[in-house]
Amino acid sequence: MQKPEHHIFVCGSFRGNGGQRGACHKKGSLNLLPYLEGELIDRGLAGVQISSCGCINVCERGPALIVYPENWWYGGVEGESDIDAILDSIEDGAPDAGYLLT
């Protein structure tokens, strides 16, 4: 297996006991995964891997995701146009300031 150039972690709000208690999953974060995966294929971004992850503790600003190795934290990612902007930022090599958590 080749290491990905970028890894996107989508907050799934899972806590240590396995339950979902945060806000991201309630706001549909995991529903973004199919579109995100499809866009990676459509754009030919074979070097990008997607994973859902546990709570990243930015519940009030979710749905949230992180792009590594850049360490770009994004919040308020609620739909397809948001995902498009974030994928554009990966392709452009600069974070999208509209969703970037600071």
ChimeraX commands (.cxc) that place a marker at each C-alpha (Angstrom):
marker #1 position 0.00,0.00,0.00 radius 0.5
marker #1 position 1.21,3.44,-0.92 radius 0.5
marker #1 position 1.03,6.19,1.68 radius 0.5
marker #1 position -1.51,8.87,0.76 radius 0.5
marker #1 position -0.34,12.39,-0.04 radius 0.5
marker #1 position -3.27,13.77,1.95 radius 0.5
marker #1 position -5.55,12.22,4.55 radius 0.5
marker #1 position -8.96,13.70,5.34 radius 0.5
marker #1 position -10.45,12.83,8.73 radius 0.5
marker #1 position -14.19,13.48,9.03 radius 0.5
marker #1 position -15.42,13.83,12.61 radius 0.5
marker #1 position -17.89,11.09,13.45 radius 0.5
marker #1 position -18.40,12.26,17.06 radius 0.5
marker #1 position -17.44,8.88,18.51 radius 0.5
marker #1 position -16.30,8.97,22.12 radius 0.5
marker #1 position -14.17,6.53,24.11 radius 0.5
marker #1 position -17.15,4.33,25.00 radius 0.5
marker #1 position -18.11,3.99,21.33 radius 0.5
marker #1 position -21.17,6.24,21.54 radius 0.5
marker #1 position -21.78,9.26,19.37 radius 0.5
marker #1 position -22.23,12.26,21.65 radius 0.5
marker #1 position -20.87,15.23,19.80 radius 0.5
marker #1 position -22.55,17.50,17.32 radius 0.5
marker #1 position -20.87,16.58,14.04 radius 0.5
marker #1 position -22.78,13.35,13.41 radius 0.5
marker #1 position -26.04,15.08,14.41 radius 0.5
marker #1 position -25.29,17.69,11.73 radius 0.5
marker #1 position -24.70,15.00,9.09 radius 0.5
marker #1 position -20.91,14.70,8.99 radius 0.5
marker #1 position -20.94,11.02,8.07 radius 0.5
marker #1 position -23.47,11.69,5.30 radius 0.5
marker #1 position -20.71,13.69,3.58 radius 0.5
marker #1 position -18.53,10.60,3.08 radius 0.5
marker #1 position -20.21,9.18,-0.06 radius 0.5
marker #1 position -20.02,12.53,-1.87 radius 0.5
marker #1 position -16.45,13.05,-0.73 radius 0.5
marker #1 position -15.41,9.61,-1.98 radius 0.5
marker #1 position -17.16,10.17,-5.31 radius 0.5
marker #1 position -15.49,13.53,-5.81 radius 0.5
marker #1 position -12.06,12.05,-5.17 radius 0.5
marker #1 position -12.71,9.52,-7.94 radius 0.5
marker #1 position -14.18,12.14,-10.31 radius 0.5
marker #1 position -11.23,14.48,-9.76 radius 0.5
marker #1 position -8.66,11.69,-10.02 radius 0.5
marker #1 position -7.29,12.42,-6.55 radius 0.5
marker #1 position -5.91,8.93,-5.94 radius 0.5
marker #1 position -3.42,10.29,-3.38 radius 0.5
marker #1 position -6.13,11.35,-0.94 radius 0.5
marker #1 position -7.50,8.97,1.69 radius 0.5
marker #1 position -10.67,9.51,3.72 radius 0.5
marker #1 position -11.41,8.22,7.20 radius 0.5
marker #1 position -14.10,8.90,9.74 radius 0.5
marker #1 position -12.71,9.50,13.19 radius 0.5
marker #1 position -13.72,10.03,16.77 radius 0.5
marker #1 position -14.69,13.36,18.26 radius 0.5
marker #1 position -12.15,16.09,17.54 radius 0.5
marker #1 position -13.65,18.40,20.18 radius 0.5
marker #1 position -14.83,21.30,18.04 radius 0.5
marker #1 position -18.50,20.37,18.45 radius 0.5
marker #1 position -19.77,23.95,18.38 radius 0.5
marker #1 position -18.14,24.45,14.97 radius 0.5
marker #1 position -19.04,21.17,13.30 radius 0.5
marker #1 position -19.42,19.32,11.09 radius 0.5
marker #1 position -15.65,19.29,11.12 radius 0.5
marker #1 position -12.84,17.63,9.23 radius 0.5
marker #1 position -9.05,17.75,9.21 radius 0.5
marker #1 position -6.71,17.55,6.23 radius 0.5
marker #1 position -3.27,16.06,6.89 radius 0.5
marker #1 position -0.35,16.50,6.57 radius 0.5
marker #1 position -1.27,20.17,6.17 radius 0.5
marker #1 position -3.09,20.20,9.53 radius 0.5
marker #1 position -5.96,22.24,8.10 radius 0.5
marker #1 position -8.98,22.07,10.43 radius 0.5
marker #1 position -12.29,22.93,8.80 radius 0.5
marker #1 position -15.66,23.59,10.41 radius 0.5
marker #1 position -19.17,24.24,9.22 radius 0.5
marker #1 position -18.76,21.68,6.43 radius 0.5
marker #1 position -22.40,20.89,5.71 radius 0.5
marker #1 position -22.81,20.12,2.04 radius 0.5
marker #1 position -21.46,19.35,-1.38 radius 0.5
marker #1 position -20.35,22.91,-2.18 radius 0.5
marker #1 position -18.36,22.96,1.08 radius 0.5
marker #1 position -16.64,19.69,0.16 radius 0.5
marker #1 position -15.93,21.06,-3.32 radius 0.5
marker #1 position -14.23,24.13,-1.85 radius 0.5
marker #1 position -12.09,22.02,0.47 radius 0.5
marker #1 position -11.04,19.64,-2.31 radius 0.5
marker #1 position -10.23,22.68,-4.46 radius 0.5
marker #1 position -7.97,23.89,-1.64 radius 0.5
marker #1 position -6.11,20.56,-1.60 radius 0.5
marker #1 position -5.62,20.77,-5.36 radius 0.5
marker #1 position -4.50,24.42,-5.09 radius 0.5
marker #1 position -2.19,23.80,-2.13 radius 0.5
marker #1 position -3.69,26.55,0.05 radius 0.5
marker #1 position -6.39,26.26,2.73 radius 0.5
marker #1 position -9.89,27.59,2.09 radius 0.5
marker #1 position -10.24,30.49,4.55 radius 0.5
marker #1 position -14.04,30.28,4.45 radius 0.5
marker #1 position -14.15,27.04,6.44 radius 0.5
marker #1 position -10.74,27.10,8.17 radius 0.5
marker #1 position -10.84,26.92,11.95 radius 0.5
marker #1 position -8.36,29.25,13.61 radius 0.5
marker link #1:1,2 radius 0.2
marker link #1:2,3 radius 0.2
marker link #1:3,4 radius 0.2
marker link #1:4,5 radius 0.2
marker link #1:5,6 radius 0.2
marker link #1:6,7 radius 0.2
marker link #1:7,8 radius 0.2
marker link #1:8,9 radius 0.2
marker link #1:9,10 radius 0.2
marker link #1:10,11 radius 0.2
marker link #1:11,12 radius 0.2
marker link #1:12,13 radius 0.2
marker link #1:13,14 radius 0.2
marker link #1:14,15 radius 0.2
marker link #1:15,16 radius 0.2
marker link #1:16,17 radius 0.2
marker link #1:17,18 radius 0.2
marker link #1:18,19 radius 0.2
marker link #1:19,20 radius 0.2
marker link #1:20,21 radius 0.2
marker link #1:21,22 radius 0.2
marker link #1:22,23 radius 0.2
marker link #1:23,24 radius 0.2
marker link #1:24,25 radius 0.2
marker link #1:25,26 radius 0.2
marker link #1:26,27 radius 0.2
marker link #1:27,28 radius 0.2
marker link #1:28,29 radius 0.2
marker link #1:29,30 radius 0.2
marker link #1:30,31 radius 0.2
marker link #1:31,32 radius 0.2
marker link #1:32,33 radius 0.2
marker link #1:33,34 radius 0.2
marker link #1:34,35 radius 0.2
marker link #1:35,36 radius 0.2
marker link #1:36,37 radius 0.2
marker link #1:37,38 radius 0.2
marker link #1:38,39 radius 0.2
marker link #1:39,40 radius 0.2
marker link #1:40,41 radius 0.2
marker link #1:41,42 radius 0.2
marker link #1:42,43 radius 0.2
marker link #1:43,44 radius 0.2
marker link #1:44,45 radius 0.2
marker link #1:45,46 radius 0.2
marker link #1:46,47 radius 0.2
marker link #1:47,48 radius 0.2
marker link #1:48,49 radius 0.2
marker link #1:49,50 radius 0.2
marker link #1:50,51 radius 0.2
marker link #1:51,52 radius 0.2
marker link #1:52,53 radius 0.2
marker link #1:53,54 radius 0.2
marker link #1:54,55 radius 0.2
marker link #1:55,56 radius 0.2
marker link #1:56,57 radius 0.2
marker link #1:57,58 radius 0.2
marker link #1:58,59 radius 0.2
marker link #1:59,60 radius 0.2
marker link #1:60,61 radius 0.2
marker link #1:61,62 radius 0.2
marker link #1:62,63 radius 0.2
marker link #1:63,64 radius 0.2
marker link #1:64,65 radius 0.2
marker link #1:65,66 radius 0.2
marker link #1:66,67 radius 0.2
marker link #1:67,68 radius 0.2
marker link #1:68,69 radius 0.2
marker link #1:69,70 radius 0.2
marker link #1:70,71 radius 0.2
marker link #1:71,72 radius 0.2
marker link #1:72,73 radius 0.2
marker link #1:73,74 radius 0.2
marker link #1:74,75 radius 0.2
marker link #1:75,76 radius 0.2
marker link #1:76,77 radius 0.2
marker link #1:77,78 radius 0.2
marker link #1:78,79 radius 0.2
marker link #1:79,80 radius 0.2
marker link #1:80,81 radius 0.2
marker link #1:81,82 radius 0.2
marker link #1:82,83 radius 0.2
marker link #1:83,84 radius 0.2
marker link #1:84,85 radius 0.2
marker link #1:85,86 radius 0.2
marker link #1:86,87 radius 0.2
marker link #1:87,88 radius 0.2
marker link #1:88,89 radius 0.2
marker link #1:89,90 radius 0.2
marker link #1:90,91 radius 0.2
marker link #1:91,92 radius 0.2
marker link #1:92,93 radius 0.2
marker link #1:93,94 radius 0.2
marker link #1:94,95 radius 0.2
marker link #1:95,96 radius 0.2
marker link #1:96,97 radius 0.2
marker link #1:97,98 radius 0.2
marker link #1:98,99 radius 0.2
marker link #1:99,100 radius 0.2
marker link #1:100,101 radius 0.2
marker link #1:101,102 radius 0.2
view
